[in-house]
Amino acid sequence: MKSHSKLSQLFLVLALLLSHTMCAVVAAGYTNMCWGIRYACYSAPASTAFLPVIPYSIGILVCLGLALVFRRR
């Protein structure tokens, strides 16, 4: 019983870490793209910096799903 509670908390913490990491990665990528577009003649739009959101959000959803499963047991 206690191990399920600990696993639930572990997956909640992992989801939180993933969300904070995602924000840092996307912010750094966006600022890099804006700089590159202005000064280095990048041809891709700045919105391509948001592409890492897809795998991060999948990981966050998986962690939250596992936390919910272990919370109910």
C-alpha positions as CSV (number, residue, x, y, z in Angstrom):
1,M,0.0,0.0,0.0
2,K,2.7,2.5,0.9
3,S,4.8,1.6,-2.1
4,H,1.9,2.6,-4.4
5,S,1.7,6.0,-2.6
6,K,5.5,6.5,-3.0
7,L,5.3,5.6,-6.7
8,S,2.4,8.0,-7.2
9,Q,4.4,10.8,-5.6
10,L,7.5,9.9,-7.7
11,F,5.6,10.1,-10.9
12,L,4.0,13.4,-9.9
13,V,7.5,14.8,-9.2
14,L,8.7,13.5,-12.5
15,A,5.8,15.2,-14.4
16,L,6.6,18.4,-12.6
17,L,10.3,18.2,-13.5
18,L,9.4,17.4,-17.1
19,S,7.1,20.4,-17.4
20,H,9.8,22.8,-16.0
21,T,12.4,21.3,-18.3
22,M,10.1,21.7,-21.2
23,C,9.5,25.4,-20.4
24,A,13.3,26.0,-20.2
25,V,14.0,24.2,-23.5
26,V,11.3,25.9,-25.4
27,A,12.2,29.4,-24.0
28,A,15.9,28.9,-24.9
29,G,15.0,27.6,-28.4
30,Y,12.6,30.4,-29.0
31,T,15.1,33.1,-28.0
32,N,17.8,31.4,-30.1
33,M,15.5,31.3,-33.1
34,C,14.5,35.0,-32.7
35,W,18.1,36.0,-32.6
36,G,19.0,33.8,-35.6
37,I,16.1,35.2,-37.7
38,R,17.2,38.7,-36.9
39,Y,21.0,38.4,-37.2
40,A,22.0,35.1,-38.8
41,C,19.4,35.0,-41.5
42,Y,17.6,31.8,-40.4
43,S,14.8,30.9,-42.8
44,A,12.7,28.8,-40.4
45,P,10.0,30.6,-38.4
46,A,10.4,31.1,-34.7
47,S,7.4,28.9,-34.0
48,T,9.6,25.8,-34.8
49,A,11.0,26.3,-31.3
50,F,7.7,24.9,-30.0
51,L,8.2,21.4,-31.6
52,P,9.9,19.9,-28.5
53,V,6.6,20.4,-26.7
54,I,5.2,17.3,-28.4
55,P,7.5,14.7,-26.8
56,Y,7.6,16.5,-23.5
57,S,3.8,16.6,-23.3
58,I,3.6,12.9,-24.1
59,G,6.1,12.2,-21.3
60,I,4.2,14.4,-18.8
61,L,0.8,12.8,-19.7
62,V,2.4,9.3,-19.2
63,C,3.8,10.3,-15.8
64,L,0.5,11.8,-14.8
65,G,-1.4,8.7,-15.9
66,L,0.9,6.4,-14.0
67,A,0.6,8.6,-10.9
68,L,-3.2,8.3,-11.2
69,V,-3.0,4.6,-11.6
70,F,-0.8,4.1,-8.6
71,R,-2.9,6.6,-6.5
72,R,-6.0,4.5,-7.1
73,R,-4.4,1.2,-6.0
